């Protein structure tokens, strides 16, 4: 969104590819799934940091 704003374009943020389960599983712990979620988060943070370092946002 910041990149579009820097270019002078107004955008409306909409969530896409929202991932959820059909049912909540409060008693199940999955180490692999948790690691994959952390991997996604770190990937996005690194991307935002790289954009910030290069002056794109």
C-alpha contacts under 8 A as a table, 3 or more apart, distances in Angstrom:
res1	aa1	res2	aa2	distance
1	X	4	X	5.26
1	X	5	X	6.24
1	X	11	X	6.89
1	X	13	X	7.29
2	X	5	X	4.99
2	X	6	X	6.03
2	X	57	X	5.56
3	X	6	X	5.10
3	X	7	X	6.45
3	X	56	X	6.20
3	X	57	X	5.52
4	X	7	X	5.13
4	X	8	X	6.47
4	X	9	X	5.19
4	X	10	X	6.89
4	X	11	X	7.10
5	X	8	X	4.96
5	X	9	X	5.16
5	X	10	X	6.05
5	X	11	X	7.58
6	X	9	X	7.42
6	X	56	X	7.91
6	X	57	X	6.99
15	X	18	X	6.64
21	X	24	X	6.60
25	X	28	X	5.72
30	X	33	X	5.40
30	X	34	X	6.25
31	X	34	X	5.11
31	X	35	X	6.16
32	X	35	X	5.09
32	X	36	X	6.24
33	X	36	X	5.08
33	X	37	X	6.29
34	X	37	X	5.13
34	X	38	X	6.34
35	X	38	X	5.09
35	X	39	X	6.13
36	X	39	X	4.91
36	X	40	X	6.31
37	X	40	X	5.15
37	X	41	X	6.33
38	X	41	X	5.04
38	X	42	X	6.09
39	X	42	X	5.24
39	X	43	X	6.05
40	X	43	X	5.10
40	X	44	X	6.38
41	X	44	X	5.30
41	X	45	X	6.27
42	X	45	X	5.02
42	X	46	X	6.05
43	X	46	X	5.30
43	X	47	X	6.24
44	X	47	X	5.04
44	X	48	X	6.22
45	X	48	X	5.15
45	X	49	X	6.08
46	X	49	X	4.99
46	X	50	X	6.05
47	X	50	X	5.11
47	X	51	X	6.26
48	X	51	X	5.09
48	X	52	X	6.14
49	X	52	X	4.96
49	X	53	X	6.10
50	X	53	X	5.09
50	X	54	X	6.17
51	X	54	X	5.22
51	X	55	X	6.13
51	X	56	X	5.06
51	X	57	X	5.93
52	X	55	X	5.13
52	X	56	X	5.97
52	X	57	X	5.24
53	X	56	X	7.73
